[in-house]
């Protein structure tokens, strides 16, 4: 009976959220919410690359790990401190050395540094939008949502881990020989990529795809040596560093064996260069291409297959599409997308940041987000 009441209440709240008016004045947000950018030199040894970035955030990172420890049984923590530290060298180069350097610079136990770099593979709820304006100029944006059921902060009415993560967001300008190769939004200490732009080539975000064959299964099989699938965050970083075209990035993201299912949202520089790649671990189940001849000008992906209805208590797709259509192709812009992603339930209690990208300019703007109560979920 309690479950029925809970679902009914959740359904009622979700219906209210869907009918929220679309934001039109959220951009520009307050200056203090804008995320700073730092340079990472790819010419430096991997062990040393992150020291100047993670060192000043050691306390915040330790605070986050401590919060996670409080939510996890002691035996699991002991396993993490032991087993995961022992398998660091199983991770691909240069990421294994980078994580070792981060552990050294922050004082984190090596196993905890490894855990921090793989738990984003398990559960990340997001909204990503890619498309073009009426002149064919391509834009890409996303909300990064994380922390559901990971501790509720009653004092601040927010999810505890989400709150801690907001203090660790940074934009990283990856450079070689003093020249930008790509830019990405990171949680300090995490070396994989979830959001990035390669100037004048492509933009890329990753959304979690829920399923029984999810990150836990892949992680266990990887530890047991039963799969050689790629970690998603590492794969995206490989693509950002090595792919030299939209088509090459698309091919790699479509065909590489993964440890977990995912949605890869990819944008290029031309009007129809945009797609959502729906991945199972071994293959692409669908590639949803933008097709302007059908009148399409954007793609919006949350965490559900686009040909299926989203979960009724987690419908971020409907309000997102409503606001995109209200904005219209002529209104497609950095500010317009921020307004869309600042409207509930695209914006919710789990939203840590909104990232805005424009490929031609190599633009990456990232802003802290905090949905004021009342706000879904809770």
Number of C-alpha atoms within 10 A of each C-alpha: 6 7 8 9 10 11 14 13 13 18 15 12 17 21 14 13 21 20 13 13 12 21 17 16 12 17 15 13 16 10 8 9 13 17 21 14 17 14 17 21 20 16 12 11 13 20 19 18 19 23 19 14 18 22 18 13 17 20 13 17 25 15 15 20 18 11 16 16 14 12 11 11 9 11 9 11 17 13 13 19 19 15 14 20 18 13 14 18 13 12 15 12 11 13 20 18 19 21 26 22 23 30 23 17 20 19 15 18 17 24 24 22 27 26 17 19 20 19 14 20 23 18 18 21 21 24 26 29 27 29 29 29 17 13 10 15 17 28 26 32 31 30 31 24 23 22 23 18 11 16 16 17 13 9 6 11 16 24 22 21 23 24 22 18 19 19 17 20 21 20 22 22 20 21 17 13 9 12 10 17 18 23 28 26 25 18 21 23 26 24 21 23 24 26 29 32 30 30 21 17 21 31 32 32 28 29 29 25 25 19 12 9 14 20 27 16 13 24 21 13 15 17 13 9 10 11 15 12 18 19 22 27 19 21 20 24 21 15 19 25 16 12 18 13 16 21 15 13 23 25 11 15 24 21 13 17 22 22 27 27 28 26 27 26 29 28 33 31 22 17 20 20 20 31 25 29 21 24 25 21 20 15 15 18 14 16 16 15 16 22 16 14 8 7 8 14 22 27 23 21 25 25 23 23 17 16 8 7 11 16 10 12 17 18 20 27 20 18 22 28 18 16 22 23 14 12 19 15 19 11 16 22 22 20 17 23 28 25 22 28 32 26 23 24 28 31 29 26 27 30 27 26 25 26 26 24 30 27 23 18 11 19 18 27 18 25 24 19 23 20 20 13 13 11 19 21 19 14
